[in-house]
């Protein structure tokens, strides 16, 4: 952006050449002139550096100018503060405000384009964020296991609980009293792929909605997120009990594992991300509540971007391999491969260079 120029014919960018004014105005104009003349060279150099950076990034800025950028920015910011306090002319204020805003973006704003950000996200940023919320992940995992056990025990004690825990759309023939053959038919492969793409889209929408809800509820100290995990896993516990009663527990676990290792992992991380925010608000430590929530929120947001990717993968697995691959062994292999992949990526993949760059940016 070029410097602000007044409309007065023959006037320079900072307002010289204006018509004569009373003595007090002339005195103020003289002080403004002197103020500008003492700092104009630094302002112009800063503007030139910013112009080159806006036009081609760091490639067009030499090392000397790059090192001088923070100092020039602070000088311009200080000049703006003085100009506001001493009520300098409007053209100078407008120019400095624009200059400082553009300089701030170059000094403190994002330095990476989308593809550079995506590369860092995939090759280290996502896995690093997941490892940093390990405690919340452990808590969420415990709650999910407990919810599954509770669902199983409730239905085992009273079958009426099954209808309270399992939504109507899931309890078609899969209900207490169903024959083994009827339950086994729900695990069969599809005869064709017609309609599976639409099915995948609906599954993604449903799964992503659950994950986003688990994350969004974390602001209330994480408690609603944990309750949502318990409710969803109690449903799973009820279904496990149902198929176990028919002697189909292994078949059902294999059918579920195809997409479940990805989907349940994604739900686990979304609940952990929500809990991470809530826990940081409840126990902010040396930070204020808002600062603690902001820090944990940025980290959890990275996790949630990855969870959306996991939900896309889970929907595709649920719509295609799960519906088209027969045999418990084959289904366990697919689910096991994806479980090993996610565990390896999140907890054993440590790219040193990307990790170091991300740590430097946080500092």
PAFIDO-821782 format. One line per field, with one value per residue: residue number from 1; residue in three letters; chain; x, y, z of N, C-alpha, C in turn. Coordinates in steps of 0.2 Angstrom, whole numbers, plus 5000, padded with zeros to 4 digits. Layout:
BEGIN
resi <- (NUM,...)
resn <- (ALA,...)
chain <- (A,...)
npx <- (X,...)
npy <- (Y,...)
npz <- (Z,...)
capx <- (X,...)
capy <- (Y,...)
capz <- (Z,...)
cpx <- (X,...)
cpy <- (Y,...)
cpz <- (Z,...)
// end
This chain:
BEGIN
resi <- (1,2,3,4,5,6,7,8,9,10,11,12,13,14,15,16,17,18,19,20,21,22,23,24,25,26,27,28,29,30,31,32,33,34,35,36,37,38,39,40,41,42,43,44,45,46,47,48,49,50,51,52,53,54,55,56,57,58,59,60,61,62,63,64,65,66,67,68,69,70,71,72,73,74,75,76,77,78,79,80,81,82,83,84,85,86,87,88,89,90,91,92,93,94,95,96,97,98,99,100,101,102,103,104,105,106,107,108,109,110,111,112,113,114,115,116,117,118,119,120,121,122,123,124,125,126,127,128,129,130,131,132,133,134,135,136,137,138,139,140,141,142,143,144,145,146,147,148,149,150,151,152,153,154,155,156,157,158,159,160,161,162,163,164,165,166,167,168,169,170,171,172,173,174,175,176,177,178,179,180,181,182,183,184,185,186,187,188,189,190,191,192,193,194,195,196,197,198,199,200,201,202,203,204,205,206,207,208,209,210,211,212,213,214,215,216,217,218,219,220,221,222,223,224,225,226,227,228,229,230,231,232,233,234,235,236,237,238,239,240,241,242,243,244,245,246,247,248,249,250,251,252,253,254,255,256,257,258,259,260,261,262,263,264,265,266,267,268,269,270,271,272,273,274,275,276,277,278,279,280,281,282,283,284,285,286,287,288,289,290,291,292,293,294,295,296,297,298,299,300,301,302,303,304,305,306,307,308,309,310,311,312,313,314,315,316,317,318,319,320,321,322,323,324,325,326,327,328,329,330,331,332,333,334,335,336,337,338,339,340,341,342,343,344,345,346,347,348,349,350,351,352,353,354,355,356,357,358,359,360,361,362,363)
resn <- (UNK,UNK,UNK,UNK,UNK,UNK,UNK,UNK,UNK,UNK,UNK,UNK,UNK,UNK,UNK,UNK,UNK,UNK,UNK,UNK,UNK,UNK,UNK,UNK,UNK,UNK,UNK,UNK,UNK,UNK,UNK,UNK,UNK,UNK,UNK,UNK,UNK,UNK,UNK,UNK,UNK,UNK,UNK,UNK,UNK,UNK,UNK,UNK,UNK,UNK,UNK,UNK,UNK,UNK,UNK,UNK,UNK,UNK,UNK,UNK,UNK,UNK,UNK,UNK,UNK,UNK,UNK,UNK,UNK,UNK,UNK,UNK,UNK,UNK,UNK,UNK,UNK,UNK,UNK,UNK,UNK,UNK,UNK,UNK,UNK,UNK,UNK,UNK,UNK,UNK,UNK,UNK,UNK,UNK,UNK,UNK,UNK,UNK,UNK,UNK,UNK,UNK,UNK,UNK,UNK,UNK,UNK,UNK,UNK,UNK,UNK,UNK,UNK,UNK,UNK,UNK,UNK,UNK,UNK,UNK,UNK,UNK,UNK,UNK,UNK,UNK,UNK,UNK,UNK,UNK,UNK,UNK,UNK,UNK,UNK,UNK,UNK,UNK,UNK,UNK,UNK,UNK,UNK,UNK,UNK,UNK,UNK,UNK,UNK,UNK,UNK,UNK,UNK,UNK,UNK,UNK,UNK,UNK,UNK,UNK,UNK,UNK,UNK,UNK,UNK,UNK,UNK,UNK,UNK,UNK,UNK,UNK,UNK,UNK,UNK,UNK,UNK,UNK,UNK,UNK,UNK,UNK,UNK,UNK,UNK,UNK,UNK,UNK,UNK,UNK,UNK,UNK,UNK,UNK,UNK,UNK,UNK,UNK,UNK,UNK,UNK,UNK,UNK,UNK,UNK,UNK,UNK,UNK,UNK,UNK,UNK,UNK,UNK,UNK,UNK,UNK,UNK,UNK,UNK,UNK,UNK,UNK,UNK,UNK,UNK,UNK,UNK,UNK,UNK,UNK,UNK,UNK,UNK,UNK,UNK,UNK,UNK,UNK,UNK,UNK,UNK,UNK,UNK,UNK,UNK,UNK,UNK,UNK,UNK,UNK,UNK,UNK,UNK,UNK,UNK,UNK,UNK,UNK,UNK,UNK,UNK,UNK,UNK,UNK,UNK,UNK,UNK,UNK,UNK,UNK,UNK,UNK,UNK,UNK,UNK,UNK,UNK,UNK,UNK,UNK,UNK,UNK,UNK,UNK,UNK,UNK,UNK,UNK,UNK,UNK,UNK,UNK,UNK,UNK,UNK,UNK,UNK,UNK,UNK,UNK,UNK,UNK,UNK,UNK,UNK,UNK,UNK,UNK,UNK,UNK,UNK,UNK,UNK,UNK,UNK,UNK,UNK,UNK,UNK,UNK,UNK,UNK,UNK,UNK,UNK,UNK,UNK,UNK,UNK,UNK,UNK,UNK,UNK,UNK,UNK,UNK,UNK,UNK,UNK,UNK,UNK,UNK,UNK,UNK,UNK,UNK,UNK,UNK,UNK,UNK,UNK,UNK,UNK,UNK,UNK,UNK,UNK,UNK,UNK,UNK,UNK,UNK,UNK)
chain <- (A,A,A,A,A,A,A,A,A,A,A,A,A,A,A,A,A,A,A,A,A,A,A,A,A,A,A,A,A,A,A,A,A,A,A,A,A,A,A,A,A,A,A,A,A,A,A,A,A,A,A,A,A,A,A,A,A,A,A,A,A,A,A,A,A,A,A,A,A,A,A,A,A,A,A,A,A,A,A,A,A,A,A,A,A,A,A,A,A,A,A,A,A,A,A,A,A,A,A,A,A,A,A,A,A,A,A,A,A,A,A,A,A,A,A,A,A,A,A,A,A,A,A,A,A,A,A,A,A,A,A,A,A,A,A,A,A,A,A,A,A,A,A,A,A,A,A,A,A,A,A,A,A,A,A,A,A,A,A,A,A,A,A,A,A,A,A,A,A,A,A,A,A,A,A,A,A,A,A,A,A,A,A,A,A,A,A,A,A,A,A,A,A,A,A,A,A,A,A,A,A,A,A,A,A,A,A,A,A,A,A,A,A,A,A,A,A,A,A,A,A,A,A,A,A,A,A,A,A,A,A,A,A,A,A,A,A,A,A,A,A,A,A,A,A,A,A,A,A,A,A,A,A,A,A,A,A,A,A,A,A,A,A,A,A,A,A,A,A,A,A,A,A,A,A,A,A,A,A,A,A,A,A,A,A,A,A,A,A,A,A,A,A,A,A,A,A,A,A,A,A,A,A,A,A,A,A,A,A,A,A,A,A,A,A,A,A,A,A,A,A,A,A,A,A,A,A,A,A,A,A,A,A,A,A,A,A,A,A,A,A,A,A,A,A,A,A,A,A,A,A,A,A,A,A,A,A,A,A,A,A,A,A)
npx <- (5004,5003,5009,4999,4992,4988,4974,4977,4983,5000,5005,5015,5017,5015,5008,5014,5014,5002,4989,4991,4991,4984,4995,4997,4993,5002,5013,5011,5011,5024,5030,5025,5031,5044,5045,5041,5052,5063,5061,5057,5065,5067,5054,5051,5061,5056,5044,5048,5054,5043,5035,5042,5042,5028,5027,5035,5038,5051,5061,5065,5071,5085,5098,5102,5091,5081,5085,5084,5071,5062,5067,5064,5050,5046,5050,5042,5030,5031,5032,5019,5012,5017,5013,4999,4997,5001,4993,4995,4995,4981,4984,4997,4995,4986,4994,5004,4997,4993,5005,5011,5002,5003,5017,5016,5009,5019,5029,5024,5013,5006,5018,5018,5012,4997,5000,5013,5009,5001,5010,5018,5008,5004,5016,5021,5016,5002,5003,5012,5004,4994,5001,5004,4993,4992,4988,4975,4970,4972,4963,4951,4951,4950,4937,4929,4931,4925,4912,4908,4908,4898,4887,4886,4883,4872,4862,4863,4858,4845,4835,4827,4835,4842,4834,4834,4847,4851,4848,4833,4836,4846,4842,4835,4833,4842,4840,4835,4831,4831,4835,4849,4852,4846,4853,4866,4864,4865,4878,4883,4891,4888,4879,4882,4890,4882,4875,4883,4892,4884,4880,4892,4894,4884,4887,4899,4895,4887,4897,4906,4899,4897,4910,4913,4904,4908,4920,4916,4909,4918,4922,4915,4922,4926,4917,4904,4909,4915,4903,4896,4905,4903,4890,4889,4898,4891,4881,4888,4892,4880,4877,4887,4884,4872,4876,4885,4877,4871,4881,4890,4900,4914,4912,4905,4914,4924,4918,4915,4928,4934,4931,4930,4942,4948,4937,4933,4945,4946,4935,4939,4950,4944,4936,4946,4952,4942,4941,4954,4954,4944,4950,4962,4956,4950,4961,4972,4985,4999,4995,4982,4965,4959,4971,4976,4966,4966,4979,4978,4967,4972,4980,4971,4963,4971,4972,4959,4957,4964,4956,4944,4949,4951,4938,4933,4941,4936,4923,4924,4929,4919,4909,4913,4925,4920,4908,4910,4920,4922,4922,4929,4943,4949,4943,4947,4961,4961,4956,4966,4977,4975,4974,4987,4993,4988,4992,5006,5009,5005,5011,5024,5031,5042,5047,5061,5065,5054,5047,5056,5055,5041,5041,5049,5042,5031,5037)
npy <- (4994,5011,5026,5038,5051,5068,5078,5091,5101,5101,5098,5088,5070,5071,5082,5095,5112,5117,5130,5146,5148,5153,5158,5149,5137,5137,5134,5122,5115,5116,5109,5096,5095,5094,5083,5073,5074,5070,5056,5051,5045,5032,5027,5027,5017,5006,5005,5001,4989,4981,4982,4975,4962,4959,4958,4947,4939,4933,4931,4942,4951,4957,4951,4961,4970,4962,4959,4972,4974,4971,4981,4993,4992,4993,5006,5013,5010,5016,5029,5031,5030,5042,5052,5051,5055,5068,5074,5075,5080,5073,5066,5061,5053,5043,5038,5032,5023,5014,5009,5003,4993,4985,4982,4975,4963,4957,4955,4948,4940,4926,4916,4906,4898,4890,4876,4874,4875,4864,4853,4854,4851,4838,4831,4830,4841,4838,4825,4829,4838,4829,4820,4830,4831,4820,4816,4820,4811,4799,4800,4801,4789,4780,4783,4780,4766,4763,4767,4758,4746,4749,4751,4737,4730,4736,4733,4719,4717,4722,4721,4731,4742,4742,4748,4761,4765,4762,4770,4771,4769,4760,4749,4739,4725,4721,4718,4713,4696,4694,4682,4671,4670,4681,4692,4689,4691,4705,4707,4704,4704,4717,4715,4724,4739,4750,4765,4766,4777,4787,4783,4783,4797,4801,4794,4800,4813,4811,4805,4815,4825,4820,4820,4834,4839,4833,4839,4853,4854,4855,4867,4868,4865,4852,4842,4839,4834,4822,4815,4814,4805,4794,4791,4788,4776,4768,4764,4756,4746,4740,4734,4725,4716,4711,4704,4695,4687,4680,4672,4678,4687,4688,4689,4701,4710,4709,4714,4727,4732,4736,4749,4754,4755,4767,4776,4776,4780,4793,4798,4797,4806,4818,4820,4820,4832,4842,4840,4844,4858,4861,4856,4864,4877,4874,4872,4883,4885,4895,4904,4916,4912,4914,4915,4902,4895,4899,4895,4881,4879,4882,4871,4860,4863,4860,4846,4843,4846,4836,4826,4827,4823,4809,4805,4806,4796,4785,4785,4781,4768,4762,4762,4755,4744,4738,4734,4726,4717,4700,4688,4686,4686,4693,4706,4709,4711,4722,4732,4731,4735,4748,4753,4750,4759,4772,4772,4771,4783,4793,4791,4786,4793,4804,4817,4826,4839,4846,4846,4854,4866,4870,4871,4882,4892,4893,4897)
npz <- (5000,4996,5002,5012,5004,5004,4997,4993,4981,4975,4987,4998,5003,5017,5020,5018,5012,5014,5015,5022,5040,5057,5070,5081,5074,5064,5072,5077,5066,5062,5072,5069,5056,5060,5067,5058,5049,5056,5057,5045,5036,5042,5042,5028,5024,5031,5024,5011,5013,5018,5006,4997,5003,5003,4990,4986,4996,5008,5000,4992,5001,5008,5020,5029,5029,5033,5046,5052,5052,5063,5072,5065,5064,5078,5080,5071,5077,5089,5085,5080,5092,5098,5089,5090,5103,5103,5094,5080,5062,5052,5040,5043,5054,5048,5038,5046,5054,5044,5040,5051,5054,5042,5044,5056,5052,5044,5053,5064,5059,5050,5042,5033,5018,5011,5007,5012,5026,5026,5023,5035,5044,5041,5041,5055,5063,5067,5073,5084,5091,5095,5104,5114,5121,5129,5142,5143,5133,5138,5149,5143,5136,5146,5151,5140,5139,5151,5149,5139,5146,5156,5148,5143,5155,5160,5151,5151,5164,5163,5150,5145,5145,5133,5123,5128,5126,5113,5097,5087,5073,5073,5079,5071,5066,5075,5090,5107,5108,5094,5081,5078,5065,5059,5065,5060,5047,5046,5046,5034,5018,5005,4989,4979,4974,4973,4978,4989,4990,4993,5005,5012,5013,5021,5033,5036,5039,5050,5059,5060,5066,5079,5084,5083,5092,5104,5105,5105,5117,5127,5133,5145,5156,5152,5156,5150,5138,5142,5147,5135,5128,5136,5134,5121,5120,5128,5120,5111,5120,5123,5110,5109,5119,5114,5102,5108,5115,5105,5101,5092,5094,5090,5076,5075,5081,5072,5060,5065,5067,5055,5051,5064,5071,5066,5067,5081,5087,5082,5088,5101,5101,5098,5110,5119,5115,5118,5131,5135,5133,5143,5154,5155,5158,5170,5178,5176,5180,5181,5172,5165,5165,5152,5144,5146,5140,5127,5123,5124,5116,5103,5101,5102,5092,5081,5083,5080,5067,5061,5065,5058,5045,5049,5051,5038,5032,5040,5036,5023,5024,5031,5022,5011,5011,5023,5019,5008,5010,5015,5029,5044,5047,5037,5039,5052,5049,5040,5049,5059,5053,5051,5064,5069,5060,5064,5078,5076,5069,5077,5090,5088,5077,5075,5067,5067,5062,5058,5070,5078,5071,5073,5087,5089,5083,5092,5103)
capx <- (5000,5007,5008,4993,4993,4982,4972,4979,4988,5007,5007,5019,5013,5014,5004,5017,5012,4995,4988,4994,4986,4986,5002,4997,4992,5009,5018,5009,5013,5031,5032,5024,5036,5051,5044,5042,5059,5068,5059,5054,5070,5066,5047,5052,5064,5052,5039,5051,5055,5036,5033,5046,5040,5022,5027,5038,5041,5058,5066,5066,5073,5092,5099,5102,5085,5077,5087,5082,5064,5059,5068,5060,5043,5045,5051,5036,5024,5032,5030,5012,5010,5018,5008,4992,4997,5002,4988,4998,4990,4977,4988,5003,4992,4983,5000,5008,4992,4993,5012,5012,4997,5006,5023,5014,5007,5025,5033,5020,5008,5008,5023,5017,5006,4993,5004,5018,5006,4998,5016,5020,5003,5004,5023,5024,5012,4996,5005,5014,4998,4991,5005,5004,4987,4992,4985,4968,4968,4971,4957,4945,4951,4947,4930,4926,4930,4920,4905,4906,4907,4892,4882,4885,4881,4865,4857,4863,4854,4838,4835,4824,4840,4844,4830,4835,4853,4852,4844,4829,4838,4851,4838,4830,4832,4847,4836,4835,4826,4832,4838,4856,4852,4844,4859,4871,4863,4867,4885,4884,4893,4883,4880,4885,4892,4877,4872,4888,4895,4879,4880,4898,4893,4879,4891,4904,4891,4885,4903,4909,4894,4898,4916,4913,4900,4912,4925,4913,4907,4924,4922,4912,4927,4927,4912,4899,4913,4916,4897,4895,4908,4900,4883,4891,4901,4886,4878,4893,4892,4874,4877,4892,4881,4867,4879,4888,4871,4869,4887,4893,4904,4920,4910,4903,4920,4928,4914,4916,4935,4936,4931,4930,4949,4949,4932,4933,4951,4944,4930,4943,4954,4939,4934,4952,4953,4938,4943,4960,4952,4941,4955,4966,4952,4949,4968,4976,4992,5002,4992,4975,4960,4959,4977,4976,4961,4969,4984,4975,4962,4976,4983,4966,4961,4976,4970,4952,4958,4966,4950,4940,4952,4950,4931,4933,4944,4932,4917,4925,4930,4913,4904,4916,4928,4916,4902,4912,4925,4919,4927,4932,4950,4951,4941,4952,4967,4960,4956,4972,4982,4974,4975,4994,4995,4987,4997,5013,5009,5004,5016,5031,5033,5045,5051,5065,5066,5047,5046,5060,5052,5035,5043,5052,5036,5027,5041)
capy <- (5000,5017,5031,5042,5058,5073,5080,5098,5102,5103,5096,5082,5065,5072,5088,5102,5116,5119,5137,5149,5147,5157,5157,5143,5132,5136,5131,5115,5112,5116,5103,5090,5094,5092,5076,5069,5074,5066,5049,5050,5040,5025,5025,5025,5011,5001,5004,4998,4982,4978,4982,4969,4956,4958,4956,4941,4936,4934,4930,4949,4955,4955,4949,4967,4973,4957,4960,4978,4975,4972,4988,4998,4991,4996,5013,5016,5009,5022,5036,5031,5032,5049,5056,5051,5059,5075,5076,5077,5080,5067,5062,5057,5047,5038,5034,5028,5017,5009,5007,4999,4987,4981,4979,4970,4957,4954,4953,4943,4936,4919,4916,4900,4897,4884,4870,4874,4873,4857,4849,4854,4848,4831,4828,4831,4845,4834,4820,4832,4840,4823,4818,4835,4830,4813,4815,4820,4805,4793,4800,4800,4782,4776,4785,4776,4759,4762,4768,4752,4741,4751,4749,4730,4728,4738,4728,4712,4717,4723,4722,4737,4747,4742,4752,4767,4767,4761,4773,4767,4767,4755,4743,4736,4718,4720,4719,4707,4691,4692,4676,4672,4671,4688,4696,4687,4694,4712,4708,4701,4709,4719,4712,4728,4746,4755,4769,4766,4783,4791,4780,4786,4804,4801,4792,4805,4818,4808,4804,4822,4829,4817,4823,4841,4840,4831,4845,4859,4854,4855,4873,4868,4861,4845,4837,4837,4830,4815,4812,4812,4799,4788,4789,4784,4770,4763,4761,4751,4740,4736,4730,4720,4712,4708,4699,4690,4683,4676,4669,4682,4693,4689,4692,4708,4714,4710,4719,4734,4734,4739,4756,4756,4757,4774,4780,4777,4784,4800,4801,4797,4812,4824,4820,4822,4839,4846,4839,4848,4865,4862,4855,4870,4882,4873,4872,4887,4886,4902,4909,4918,4907,4916,4913,4895,4892,4901,4890,4874,4879,4881,4864,4856,4864,4856,4839,4842,4846,4829,4821,4827,4818,4803,4804,4804,4789,4780,4784,4777,4761,4759,4761,4751,4738,4734,4731,4722,4712,4695,4685,4689,4687,4699,4712,4710,4713,4729,4736,4730,4739,4755,4754,4751,4765,4778,4772,4773,4790,4798,4791,4784,4797,4811,4821,4831,4846,4849,4847,4860,4872,4871,4873,4889,4897,4894,4902)
capz <- (5000,4995,5008,5011,5001,5004,4990,4991,4975,4977,4994,4998,5006,5024,5021,5017,5006,5015,5016,5029,5046,5062,5073,5084,5070,5061,5077,5078,5059,5062,5076,5065,5051,5063,5069,5052,5046,5060,5057,5039,5033,5044,5039,5021,5023,5033,5019,5006,5015,5018,4999,4994,5007,5001,4983,4985,5003,5011,4994,4989,5006,5010,5027,5033,5030,5037,5053,5054,5051,5070,5075,5061,5066,5084,5079,5068,5082,5094,5082,5080,5099,5100,5085,5093,5109,5102,5089,5073,5057,5050,5035,5046,5058,5043,5035,5051,5056,5039,5040,5057,5053,5037,5047,5061,5049,5042,5059,5069,5056,5048,5037,5028,5013,5013,5006,5017,5032,5026,5024,5042,5048,5040,5043,5061,5067,5069,5078,5089,5095,5099,5109,5119,5125,5130,5148,5141,5129,5143,5153,5138,5134,5152,5151,5134,5141,5157,5146,5136,5151,5159,5143,5143,5162,5161,5146,5154,5170,5161,5142,5143,5144,5126,5119,5130,5124,5106,5093,5083,5067,5074,5082,5066,5068,5080,5096,5111,5105,5087,5080,5076,5058,5058,5067,5056,5041,5047,5045,5027,5013,5000,4983,4974,4977,4972,4984,4995,4990,4997,5012,5015,5014,5027,5039,5038,5042,5057,5064,5061,5070,5086,5086,5084,5098,5109,5106,5107,5124,5132,5136,5151,5160,5149,5159,5145,5133,5145,5147,5128,5127,5140,5131,5114,5121,5131,5115,5109,5125,5122,5104,5110,5123,5110,5098,5112,5117,5099,5099,5086,5097,5086,5070,5076,5082,5065,5056,5068,5067,5049,5052,5071,5074,5064,5070,5088,5088,5080,5093,5107,5101,5099,5117,5123,5113,5122,5139,5136,5134,5149,5160,5156,5161,5177,5181,5172,5183,5181,5166,5166,5162,5145,5141,5146,5136,5121,5121,5123,5110,5097,5101,5101,5085,5076,5083,5077,5059,5059,5067,5052,5040,5051,5050,5031,5031,5043,5032,5017,5026,5033,5016,5006,5014,5028,5016,5003,5012,5019,5033,5050,5047,5032,5042,5057,5046,5038,5055,5063,5049,5052,5071,5069,5057,5068,5084,5074,5067,5083,5095,5086,5072,5077,5063,5071,5059,5058,5077,5080,5068,5076,5094,5088,5081,5098,5107)
cpx <- (5004,5005,5002,4995,4987,4980,4974,4985,4994,5009,5010,5014,5011,5011,5007,5013,5004,4995,4990,4988,4988,4992,5002,4996,4999,5014,5017,5012,5020,5034,5031,5029,5042,5050,5044,5049,5064,5067,5057,5059,5068,5059,5048,5056,5060,5046,5041,5052,5048,5034,5036,5043,5033,5022,5030,5041,5048,5063,5069,5069,5080,5092,5099,5096,5080,5079,5085,5075,5060,5060,5064,5053,5042,5046,5045,5030,5025,5031,5023,5009,5011,5014,5001,4992,4997,4998,4991,4993,4987,4981,4993,5000,4989,4989,5003,5003,4993,5000,5013,5008,5001,5013,5021,5013,5014,5029,5030,5015,5010,5013,5022,5011,5002,4997,5009,5015,5004,5004,5018,5015,5003,5011,5025,5019,5006,4998,5008,5009,4994,4995,5005,4998,4986,4988,4977,4965,4967,4965,4951,4945,4948,4939,4926,4925,4925,4913,4903,4904,4900,4886,4880,4881,4873,4860,4857,4859,4846,4838,4831,4829,4842,4840,4831,4842,4854,4846,4839,4832,4843,4848,4833,4829,4837,4843,4836,4829,4827,4836,4845,4857,4851,4850,4865,4870,4865,4874,4887,4887,4887,4885,4883,4887,4887,4874,4877,4891,4890,4879,4886,4897,4889,4883,4896,4901,4889,4891,4906,4905,4896,4905,4916,4909,4904,4918,4922,4911,4912,4925,4920,4916,4928,4921,4907,4903,4913,4909,4895,4898,4905,4894,4885,4894,4896,4882,4882,4892,4886,4874,4882,4888,4876,4870,4883,4883,4869,4875,4891,4897,4910,4918,4908,4909,4924,4925,4915,4923,4937,4936,4931,4937,4950,4943,4932,4939,4949,4940,4934,4947,4950,4937,4940,4953,4949,4939,4950,4959,4949,4945,4960,4962,4951,4955,4972,4983,4994,4999,4985,4971,4960,4965,4978,4972,4963,4974,4982,4970,4966,4978,4977,4963,4965,4973,4963,4952,4959,4960,4945,4943,4951,4943,4930,4935,4939,4925,4918,4926,4924,4908,4907,4919,4924,4910,4903,4916,4921,4924,4930,4939,4952,4949,4945,4959,4967,4960,4962,4977,4981,4975,4983,4997,4994,4991,5004,5014,5009,5009,5023,5034,5035,5049,5055,5065,5059,5045,5049,5057,5045,5036,5045,5047,5032,5031,5041)
cpy <- (5006,5022,5035,5049,5062,5075,5087,5098,5104,5101,5089,5077,5067,5079,5095,5106,5118,5127,5139,5148,5152,5154,5150,5136,5131,5133,5124,5111,5111,5110,5097,5089,5092,5085,5071,5068,5070,5058,5047,5044,5033,5023,5023,5018,5005,4999,5000,4991,4978,4977,4976,4962,4954,4956,4950,4937,4937,4934,4937,4953,4952,4954,4956,4970,4969,4958,4967,4979,4975,4979,4993,4998,4994,5004,5016,5015,5015,5028,5037,5033,5039,5054,5056,5055,5066,5078,5079,5077,5073,5063,5058,5051,5042,5034,5030,5022,5012,5005,5002,4993,4983,4978,4974,4963,4953,4951,4947,4939,4930,4920,4910,4900,4891,4877,4869,4872,4866,4852,4848,4850,4840,4828,4831,4835,4842,4829,4823,4835,4835,4821,4823,4834,4823,4811,4815,4814,4799,4794,4799,4792,4778,4777,4781,4769,4758,4763,4762,4747,4743,4749,4741,4728,4730,4734,4721,4711,4718,4725,4728,4743,4748,4747,4760,4770,4767,4765,4769,4765,4761,4748,4741,4729,4716,4723,4713,4703,4690,4686,4677,4673,4678,4693,4695,4691,4702,4713,4705,4707,4711,4716,4717,4735,4751,4758,4769,4773,4788,4789,4783,4793,4805,4799,4797,4811,4817,4808,4811,4826,4826,4820,4830,4843,4839,4836,4851,4860,4855,4861,4873,4863,4853,4840,4835,4832,4822,4812,4810,4805,4793,4786,4785,4777,4765,4760,4755,4745,4736,4732,4724,4714,4708,4703,4694,4685,4678,4672,4672,4688,4694,4692,4699,4712,4715,4715,4726,4736,4737,4746,4759,4758,4765,4778,4781,4780,4791,4802,4801,4804,4818,4825,4823,4830,4844,4846,4843,4855,4866,4861,4861,4876,4881,4873,4876,4887,4893,4907,4911,4912,4908,4914,4906,4892,4894,4896,4883,4874,4879,4874,4860,4857,4860,4849,4838,4843,4839,4824,4821,4823,4811,4801,4802,4797,4784,4779,4780,4770,4758,4758,4756,4744,4734,4731,4726,4716,4707,4692,4689,4691,4693,4706,4714,4713,4720,4734,4736,4735,4746,4757,4755,4757,4771,4778,4774,4780,4795,4797,4788,4788,4803,4814,4827,4838,4849,4851,4853,4866,4875,4874,4880,4894,4898,4898,4909)
cpz <- (5000,5001,5006,5009,5001,4997,4988,4986,4977,4983,4994,5002,5014,5025,5021,5012,5007,5015,5022,5034,5051,5066,5077,5080,5066,5066,5077,5071,5059,5066,5073,5060,5054,5065,5064,5049,5050,5059,5050,5035,5035,5042,5032,5020,5025,5027,5013,5007,5015,5011,4996,4997,5004,4994,4982,4991,5004,5005,4992,4995,5008,5018,5031,5034,5034,5045,5056,5054,5058,5073,5072,5063,5073,5084,5076,5073,5087,5091,5081,5087,5100,5095,5087,5099,5108,5096,5083,5068,5055,5045,5038,5050,5053,5040,5040,5053,5051,5039,5045,5056,5048,5040,5052,5058,5047,5047,5063,5065,5053,5042,5032,5024,5015,5012,5011,5024,5032,5026,5031,5046,5047,5043,5050,5066,5070,5075,5084,5094,5098,5105,5115,5123,5127,5137,5147,5137,5134,5147,5149,5136,5140,5152,5145,5136,5146,5154,5142,5141,5155,5154,5143,5149,5162,5157,5149,5160,5168,5154,5140,5142,5137,5122,5122,5127,5116,5102,5089,5077,5067,5076,5077,5068,5074,5087,5100,5108,5098,5087,5078,5069,5056,5060,5062,5049,5040,5046,5038,5023,5008,4993,4978,4978,4976,4978,4990,4995,4994,5004,5016,5017,5021,5034,5041,5041,5049,5062,5065,5066,5078,5088,5087,5090,5104,5111,5108,5114,5129,5135,5144,5156,5158,5151,5154,5139,5135,5145,5140,5126,5130,5137,5125,5115,5125,5126,5112,5114,5124,5116,5105,5114,5119,5105,5102,5114,5111,5097,5093,5088,5092,5079,5070,5077,5076,5061,5058,5067,5061,5049,5059,5074,5072,5067,5077,5090,5087,5086,5100,5107,5101,5106,5121,5121,5117,5129,5140,5137,5141,5155,5161,5159,5168,5181,5177,5174,5183,5176,5169,5163,5154,5141,5140,5141,5129,5118,5120,5117,5104,5096,5099,5094,5080,5076,5080,5069,5057,5060,5061,5046,5042,5050,5042,5029,5034,5039,5026,5018,5028,5027,5011,5008,5018,5025,5010,5004,5017,5023,5038,5050,5043,5035,5048,5054,5044,5044,5059,5059,5051,5059,5072,5066,5061,5075,5082,5072,5073,5088,5094,5080,5074,5072,5066,5068,5060,5065,5080,5077,5071,5083,5094,5087,5087,5103,5105)
// end
